């Protein structure tokens, strides 16, 4: 890629410590370097750094613009200007290599940056699993096991009390106590534990101290669970779901449908330096797996990282911030962002002629510049990221002005999903109960018809068994019907059968 940079011809330079006039005097000069042509990348801070060095070291300079690459494979490069004594200082991001150290002098690094990944901003999705996010799966599993254990302990204590009373022949005060001690109340215990967990409460009808102690311990534990859940649930409900395409470089390796894009010759030096081993070998394989993984211009790679695409662009973080800001100015929307984790640190230096008398003075000036911390501050001049599009992944709901943001359907999708699941389960339970009731009624009618068809005086063992099986349960309709008053004569199961047989006989005659 052809780049436009600065080379400098130095007219006068001297010891920076010889006079107090070399100090910056607390002023930060505006840069003369106005930037690069559209589609070209370069160190935007190079011009202002040069102004600082000129004022600090008291030298004058003449800018020489060049359009060649640093070291092209064919033709003349920027370093050739230094070798041919056509310039004294190269304002460029020159990465230190063994070969370059042999042919030019490199100053102290003036740029300390890191590589990053440019990804498209994902669309907001429905927050389906917000209701389960407050707890990790281990807590949900432990909560389910705790419910089972609490019910089992309550049942064990309940049965133990009953057997002890029965063994000691200790009479109970009332009949209700006898029923309470003699029956297993697993269903009631499950309702009690779930009701307490859902903040619905419920009475503990048992008068036994051991059962009440277990119930009290469960209430205390439930209080802690509920408070922890509710306090965390709100955060997940109001947080928009923006699942980024990747979080780190390892996500690129784990997903075969994600394509890695790089600018030509930018990462090849890094791969060769590390001998294509470890993670660098994976990067090389990832690049080879996609035919269009290398772009001649940075703008080509940036255009490929569009919303909804599966492309990721690898470049220096500062250049990626420029791309994000440019895209925001063009469209007015944040369509690009940086991945959460970077990859590797990047340092770059200025280059001078080999054995240049200005190398030590330039390095000292850059060191003083780093000590002031102004280099990082200059990024706010050249790369003023808009507050609504700073390149970072969104972390919460943001609303313009002071108006509180309103929750949308996407925020509460999980709650509606739980409601739909509950309604579906209740409807299925209703259908199951109706099917069981219909089948039971049909079985009862068939049994009665079969009994009617038996001739007088004939009785088989099968008939007697069917008679005994329906007299108590199937014909009664409901086992929980209250007992009739003492002044009312009870109707036995046989009398009910006779009445049912008469009804069936009359209905048969009418049909005939």
N, C-alpha and C positions, 0 to 999 in steps of 0.2 A: 504494500500500500504506500502510495506517495504521500509524504507528510511535509508540512511546512514548519520549519523551526528557525532558530536564530543561531547565527555564528557571530562572533564579536571580534573586532579588531581593536586592541587596546593601545591607546596613545601614550598614557602616562600612568604609572603605578608606583607606589612607594610604601614604606613600612606603615601599617595602620596605627602603630602605637607612638609614632613620632610627634603627633600634634593632637591637641584636643579638638581641632576643627574637623577631625574625621568622625566624630561621634554623630549619631542620628539625632540627638537632642530631643528625643521623645516624639518626633513627628513621623507619621507613616505616609510615605509618598504614594500617589496614585500611579498605577503601572502605565508605562508607555506601550507595552505590548497589548494590542486590542483583541487578540484572539486569532483563531485559525479560520480558514475558509470552510464553508459548510461541507460536512462529510469527512473532514480531516481532523485527526486528533493530535494533541500536542500539549506540552506543559504550559498552561495558561499563566502560571505564576512566574514563569521564567523572566518576563520583562521587569516585573516589580522587584524580583530578587537582584536582577542586574542593576536596577536603579539604586538599591540599597548598597550593593558593593561599590558602585561608583561614588556614592556619597561618603561611604565609610572609608574607602581606600583612596579616595581622591584621584580618580582617573577618568578620563573621557573615553568615549567609545563610539563606534559607528556600526550600526546594525547591517548585517548582510543576510538577506532572506534567501533561503534555499528550499527546494521542493523535492530533493532526493530522499530516499530512505537512509536509515543509519548505515546499514551494511547490505546493500542489495546483492543478489547473486550475480547479476550481470550489470556492468556499468559502474559509474562513479557514485560513491556514497558520501554521507556527511563526514565520516571520519577521514575521508581522503582530503578534505579541506584542511584538517589539522596536519596531516602527514606532508602535504605539499606547501605548508607554511602560508596558506591563504587566509587563515584566521588564527586567533590566539586562544579563543575560548568557545566551547560548544555548549549552548544553553539547551540541553536536551536531557531526557531521562535515559541515561546511559547505564545499563546494567553491567556490573563488574564480571568479567570473565578472564580466564588465564590469557587468552589471545589478546584481548584489549589491553590488559596490563602491560603487555610487552611492547605495544606500538604507541600507546598514549598514556598520559598521566590522568588519574582519576582523583577527584577531590573527595572530601568527606561527603557521605550521602546527604543530599538536600531534600529528598523525598522519602518519607517512611509511610508506606501505604500497604494495603493488603488486597489480594485478589478476591473477587466476589462473583456471584452468579446473578444475572438479570433474568427475572421470570415475569410472566404476565400476572396482573392482579386477578385473583380468582373471584368468581361471582359468589355472592352470599347464598348459602344453601340453608335448607330447613334445619332447625336445631332439634333434631329428632331425639337424640339420646341425652338431652340435658337433664332428664329426670334421674338418670343413673350415673352421671358424671361425678356428682359430689363425693361418692365413695368409690374406692377401688374394688376390683372384683373380689379380693380377699375379704374385705369387710362385708360385702353382700353375702358371700358364702358363710362367713362366721355368724352373720345375723340369722340366716336360715337355720344353721345348725343350732344356734342358741334357742330359737323358738321350739324346735323339736325336743331339745334337752329339757327346757322348762316344762313343756307339756308332759314329758315322760316322768320327770321328778314329781310333778303334781299328781299324776296318776299313781305313781308308786306310793307316795305318802297316803293318798286316799285309800288305796287297797290295803295298805299296812294297818291303818287305823281300823278299817272294817274287820280285818282278820283278828286283830288283837281284841276288839270288842266281842267278836264271836267266840274266840278261844276262852276268854275270861267269863263268858256268859254275862257280860255287863249289860243290863237293860238300858235302852235308849229312852230319852224323855218323851219323845213324840214319835208318831209314825213317820213324819217327814224326815226326822233324823235317821230312821232306819233305812228309808229309801235313799237318802244321801250317802250313807255309808255303804250301802249294798250295791249301788249302781256305779258304773264307770262313766265319768263325765268328760271323755276325751274331746268330744265336739264342743262342749261348753268351755273347756280350757283353751282350745284353739281360738275360739271366738274372743275369749278374754285377752289372750296374748296379742292377737292381731288388732283388736280394738284399742288396747293400750298403746300399741305401736303407731296406730293411725290417729292418736290423740282423741279417740272416741270414748275412752274410759269404759267403765262397766263395773258392776258390784262384785265383790268377792263374797259369795253367799256362804262359804264354808266358815264354821266357827273354830276350826282347828288352828292352833297357834303355828304349827309347822307350815301349813299351807299359806297362812297369812304372811309368814316371814319370806317364803319364796316369792309370793306375789309382790311384796314390798321391794325385794331386791330387783325383780323384773321391772317394776315401775321406775326405780331409780336409774337403772341402765337404759330404759326406754327414753327417759327424759334427756339423758346425755346424747343418745343417738338422734333424737328428733331435733334438738337444738343445733347440733353440729350439722345435720343435713339441711335444715332450713336456712341457716346462716350462709352456707356455701351454695345452695341451690340458686339463690338470686343472682349470683355472679354468672353462673352458666346460662341462666335464662336470658339476661340482658346482653350478654356478649354475642356479637354476630359471629356466625360460622364462616370463616374465610379459610378454607383449607388450602395452604399454599401448594404449588406444584412440587416443590422440594424444600427441605429444611437444610440439607447439607449435601456434600458431594456424594455421600454414600447412597442417598436416595436415587441418584442418577444411575448408579450401578445396579441397584435392586429393581429398577423398572426399565424393561427393555423398550418401552414405547416412548421414553423420553430421549430427545436428541440433544447432544452437546455441541454448541457452536463456538468457534474460536476465530480470531482474526489470523490471517496467514502470517506465519513465522513468529507469533507472539508466545506460544507455549512450547514450540519445538525446542527452544534453547533450554527451557526448564526440564523437559523430558530427557534431553541428552545429558544434562548435568547429573541427573539421578539414575542414569543407565537403565531407564525403563524398568524399574523394579518396584514391587509393592503396589501402592496406590497409583503411581505414575504408569505402571504397566496397564492397569485397568483403564486409565484415562486414554492411553494410546489405543487400546482395543475398542473403546467406546467411540473414539474419533474415526477409526477405520470402519466401524460398522455402519456409518452414515456417510453417503457419498457427498453430500453438501455440508459437511461439518466445518469446512473452512471458507471464510468470506474474504474477498479482496479488500473490501472497505468495511469500516465499523458500522456505517449506516445500513449496509445490507444485512448484517447480523441482527441489528436492532429491529429492522422492519420484520424480520422473521419471527421475532418474539412478540407475536400479537396475542390479543386476548383470545383465550380458548385453544391456543396452540400448545404443543408439547415440546417446545424448543426452549433451551436454556443457553444463555450467552455468558461466556467466561471472559472477564476482562478486569483491569484495575478498577478499584472501587470509585476513584475520582472520575474516571471517564464514564462509568455507568451512571453516576449522579448527574453528569452533564446530559446524558441521554434521557433520564427521567424528567429533568427540568425542561428540556426541549420538547419532549412529547406532551408535557402538561401545558406548555405555552401554545402548542399547536392545536390541541384538541380541547383544552379546558378540563380534562378528566385525568385521573390517575390510572393509567393503564399498565404501568410498569412498576416493579418494586424489586428490592434486593432480597435474596434468600437470607434466612436467619443466621446461618453460619457461613463464614468465609472459608478460604482454603489455605492460602499461604501468604506470608509476608513478602513485601516488595520494597526494595531500596534502589535508588538510582542516584547517580552522581553527575557532576559536570566533567567534561573532558577538555584537557589542554594538550599542547604539543609535548612530546616526550622530552623530559628533562627541562621543562619550561621553568623560568625563574619566577613565574607568577603562581605556581601551584601551591606553595606553602601559604602565601598571603591570601589567596582565594579560599583555601580550606579554613584559615583562621577567621575570615569574614563570615563564612557559612556557619562555623561553630558559634560565633557570637549571635548570629541570627537565630539559631536554634535556642540559644539560652534565653532570648527574649520571648519565645513562644509565638512570635508574630506570624510565622509561616502558616501555622494552623488557622490563625485568625483570618488570614488572607483568603481562606476558602470561603468565608462568608461574603466576600466581595465577588469572587469569580463564580462561586457555586451557591448562590442564595436559594436554597431549596424552599419551595412554598410550604407553608405550615400544614396545609391540607394534603400535601403529597410529598412527604419527606423520604420516601423510599423504603420506610420500615413497615413490617407487617402490622395491620391494624390490631389494636389491643382492646378496644372497647367501643361502645356506642358513643358517637360524637354528634352533637346537634349544633346547628348554627345559632349564635347568640346565646342568650341565657335561658331560652325556652327548653324545658326538659323534653327529652326524646320520648316518643310514645312507642310502646311495644307493638310489634307486628305479629302477624300469624306465624312467621318463621321462628320467632322467639318462643312461642308457646305450642309449637307443633308436638313436642313430646307429651305435654299434658293432654292434648286432644287425642293423641294416640293411645295413651293409657285409658282414657274414657271410652274410646271405641273398642279396645280390647275387653274392657269390663262389660260393656253392653253386649258384645259378641258372646262372651262366656255365659252371661246370664240368659241370653236367648237360647243358646245351646242347652243349658240346663233345663230351661222351660220345655223345649222340645223333647228332651229325654224323659222328663217326668210325664208328659202327656202320652208319649209312646208306651211307657211302662203301664200307665193307668189304662190305656185302651187295650193292651194285650191282657192285662189282668182281668178286665171286665169281660172280654171275649172268652177267656178261659172259664170264668165263673158261669157264663151263660151256657157254654157247651156242656159243662158238668151238670147243670140243672136239666138241660134237655136230655142228656143221657139218662139221668135218674128218672125222668118222666116216662121214657121209653121202656123201663123195666116193668115187666108184668107183675101183678099182685102175687105175693107169695114167693117171688124170686128174689134172691139176694145173694150176691157174690162177695167174695172177700175184697175184690177191687172196688165194688160199689161202696162197701163199708169204709174202706180207706179214703175214698174220695169224699164220702159224707163227713167223716171225721176231720178231714183236712180243710173243708170249707165252712164247717159250722162255726168255728171260732174266729177266723181271720177274714175270708173272702166275703162272707155274707154280712159281717158286722159293719163293713164300709170304712170304719175308722177306729183304730184301737184306743184312741185317746178320748172317746166319747165319755162324758161324765156318767156316773152310775145313776140309775133312776132313783127317785125317792122311795123310801121304805114302804109307803102306802100304795105303791104302784106295783102290780104283778109283773115280774120279769118275763120276757119272751125268750124262750130257749132257742138254741140253734135249730132243733128239729121243727119247731113251730114255724120258724122263718122259712125253712125249706118247703114245708107244706104250703105256706102262703105263696111262695114263689112258684111252686108247681101248679097251683090253681091259676095263677096269672098266666103262666105259659100255656096251660090247657085252653083257657078261654081265648087267648090270642090265636092259638092254632085253629080252633073251631071257627073263629071269625074269618080267618084267611081262607078256610075251605068253603 
